[in-house]
Amino acid sequence: MMSAEANAPALLSVQNLVHEFVLRKHGSRQRGVLRALCGVSFDIAKGETLGVVGESGSGKTTLARVILQVPRPTFGRVLFRGEELTQLRGRRLFEFRRFMQIVFQDPVSSLNPTWRVLDIVEEPLLGYRIGDRRGRQRKVAEVLELVGLSAAAHGRRRPRELSGGQCQRVSIARALVLDPELIVCDEALSALDVLIQAQISNLFDELRQRLGLSYLFISHDLPLVRKISDRIAVMHLGRLCELGPATALYERPLHPYTARLIASIPGNDPAFGIPDLAGGELCREVPSSVQPPSGCRYHPRCPRVQDRCRTEEPVLRPAFEDHFVACHYPFGVQP
């Protein structure tokens, strides 16, 4: 379903994923339920990069963690290599997690400050009891070299002795040491300066080509996501509002929310691929995820809102080849 290559089997298949957080006041009485994910579905093919964008609170990080089963979803299915992860427990789930790794947003705080680089990268091998000591040392040296670090020059250092970019390279090496097939990057570049971002994004692309990796790449930075992704999924208040090829989505957005995200990029030419966003009854405040609006969740801020939008929730449907949109009145498509 909705993969980059129709004939290619999906490495990861997310089907109607729902996750809820129970909100409590002072640890006792329930205040409400925050539905962070609401029926999210997509596939990632082997060797594909799917970018996920959306403003803060849209559910991106929850999506990443629920896919890895930390925590378990409230409802829905997550299939990895054809195996339903939501049904796995104990050792069986532990084995599958070896092939699904994550690179976190803050490269410094995600590393143990008291450990040396060699120990940090070797830890996953010890956890899975892979190889003897000499074999593990050889593997650690190989992956450090792969990410542009030297075991001799950097292996004995601690995180505080490294730059932010070097710490992120160590995080990537730690993710690679188990030979995963899917890497989840949760804002993995946002804490780095622009020059280091470019270097690390090029590293991600090089590793994908050399190792056949697949990525779920989460970011606020739409131009960066466009550069490294095959497809982009746009999230708003826990739902996918648009999903399509990176270039097509960027140059011809169908959903008003996607168009606003692109229009907000500094230095972007307002006339370049961005539809007219004038008019409409616009609300400045972002609606609450605890009490979302009826109908389309974007309608309080949408310049194209009509009565149908306030009462009927749109579903993600195909608009063009491999380009899907959840909008009653998308740009350039007959309703």
Secondary structure in CASP SS format (residue, H / E / C, confidence):
PFRMAT SS
TARGET T0000
AUTHOR 0000-0000-0000
METHOD secondary structure of the structure
MODEL  1
M C 1.00
M C 1.00
S C 1.00
A C 1.00
E C 1.00
A C 1.00
N C 1.00
A C 1.00
P C 1.00
A E 1.00
L E 1.00
L E 1.00
S E 1.00
V E 1.00
Q E 1.00
N E 1.00
L E 1.00
V E 1.00
H E 1.00
E E 1.00
F E 1.00
V E 1.00
L E 1.00
R E 1.00
K E 1.00
H C 1.00
G C 1.00
S C 1.00
R E 1.00
Q E 1.00
R E 1.00
G E 1.00
V E 1.00
L E 1.00
R E 1.00
A E 1.00
L E 1.00
C E 1.00
G E 1.00
V E 1.00
S E 1.00
F E 1.00
D E 1.00
I E 1.00
A E 1.00
K C 1.00
G C 1.00
E C 1.00
T E 1.00
L E 1.00
G E 1.00
V E 1.00
V E 1.00
G C 1.00
E C 1.00
S C 1.00
G C 1.00
S C 1.00
G C 1.00
K H 1.00
T H 1.00
T H 1.00
L H 1.00
A H 1.00
R H 1.00
V H 1.00
I H 1.00
L C 1.00
Q C 1.00
V C 1.00
P C 1.00
R C 1.00
P C 1.00
T C 1.00
F E 1.00
G E 1.00
R E 1.00
V E 1.00
L E 1.00
F E 1.00
R C 1.00
G C 1.00
E E 1.00
E E 1.00
L H 1.00
T H 1.00
Q H 1.00
L C 1.00
R C 1.00
G H 1.00
R H 1.00
R H 1.00
L H 1.00
F H 1.00
E H 1.00
F H 1.00
R H 1.00
R C 1.00
F C 1.00
M E 1.00
Q E 1.00
I E 1.00
V E 1.00
F C 1.00
Q C 1.00
D C 1.00
P C 1.00
V C 1.00
S C 1.00
S C 1.00
L C 1.00
N C 1.00
P C 1.00
T C 1.00
W C 1.00
R C 1.00
V H 1.00
L H 1.00
D H 1.00
I H 1.00
V H 1.00
E H 1.00
E H 1.00
P H 1.00
L H 1.00
L H 1.00
G H 1.00
Y C 1.00
R C 1.00
I C 1.00
G C 1.00
D C 1.00
R H 1.00
R H 1.00
G H 1.00
R H 1.00
Q H 1.00
R H 1.00
K H 1.00
V H 1.00
A H 1.00
E H 1.00
V H 1.00
L H 1.00
E H 1.00
L H 1.00
V C 1.00
G C 1.00
L C 1.00
S C 1.00
A H 1.00
A H 1.00
A H 1.00
H H 1.00
G C 1.00
R C 1.00
R C 1.00
R C 1.00
P H 1.00
R H 1.00
E H 1.00
L C 1.00
S C 1.00
G H 1.00
G H 1.00
Q H 1.00
C H 1.00
Q H 1.00
R H 1.00
V H 1.00
S H 1.00
I H 1.00
A H 1.00
R H 1.00
A H 1.00
L H 1.00
V C 1.00
L C 1.00
D C 1.00
P C 1.00
E C 1.00
L E 1.00
I E 1.00
V E 1.00
C E 1.00
D E 1.00
E C 1.00
A C 1.00
L C 1.00
S C 1.00
A C 1.00
L C 1.00
D C 1.00
V H 1.00
L H 1.00
I H 1.00
Q H 1.00
A H 1.00
Q H 1.00
I H 1.00
S H 1.00
N H 1.00
L H 1.00
F H 1.00
D H 1.00
E H 1.00
L H 1.00
R H 1.00
Q H 1.00
R H 1.00
L H 1.00
G C 1.00
L C 1.00
S E 1.00
Y E 1.00
L E 1.00
F E 1.00
I E 1.00
S C 1.00
H C 1.00
D C 1.00
L H 1.00
P H 1.00
L H 1.00
V H 1.00
R H 1.00
K H 1.00
I H 1.00
S C 1.00
D C 1.00
R E 1.00
I E 1.00
A E 1.00
V E 1.00
M E 1.00
H E 1.00
L C 1.00
G C 1.00
R E 1.00
L E 1.00
C E 1.00
E E 1.00
L E 1.00
G E 1.00
P E 1.00
A H 1.00
T H 1.00
A H 1.00
L H 1.00
Y H 1.00
E H 1.00
R C 1.00
P C 1.00
L C 1.00
H C 1.00
P H 1.00
Y H 1.00
T H 1.00
A H 1.00
R H 1.00
L H 1.00
I H 1.00
A H 1.00
S C 1.00
I C 1.00
P C 1.00
G C 1.00
N C 1.00
D C 1.00
P C 1.00
A C 1.00
F C 1.00
G C 1.00
I C 1.00
P C 1.00
D C 1.00
L C 1.00
A C 1.00
G C 1.00
G C 1.00
E C 1.00
L C 1.00
C C 1.00
R C 1.00
E C 1.00
V C 1.00
P C 1.00
S C 1.00
S C 1.00
V C 1.00
Q C 1.00
P C 1.00
P C 1.00
S C 1.00
G C 1.00
C C 1.00
R C 1.00
Y C 1.00
H H 1.00
P H 1.00
R H 1.00
C C 1.00
P C 1.00
R C 1.00
V C 1.00
Q C 1.00
D H 1.00
R H 1.00
C H 1.00
R H 1.00
T H 1.00
E C 1.00
E C 1.00
P C 1.00
V C 1.00
L C 1.00
R E 1.00
P E 1.00
A E 1.00
F E 1.00
E C 1.00
D C 1.00
H E 1.00
F E 1.00
V E 1.00
A C 1.00
C C 1.00
H C 1.00
Y C 1.00
P C 1.00
F C 1.00
G C 1.00
V C 1.00
Q C 1.00
P C 1.00
END
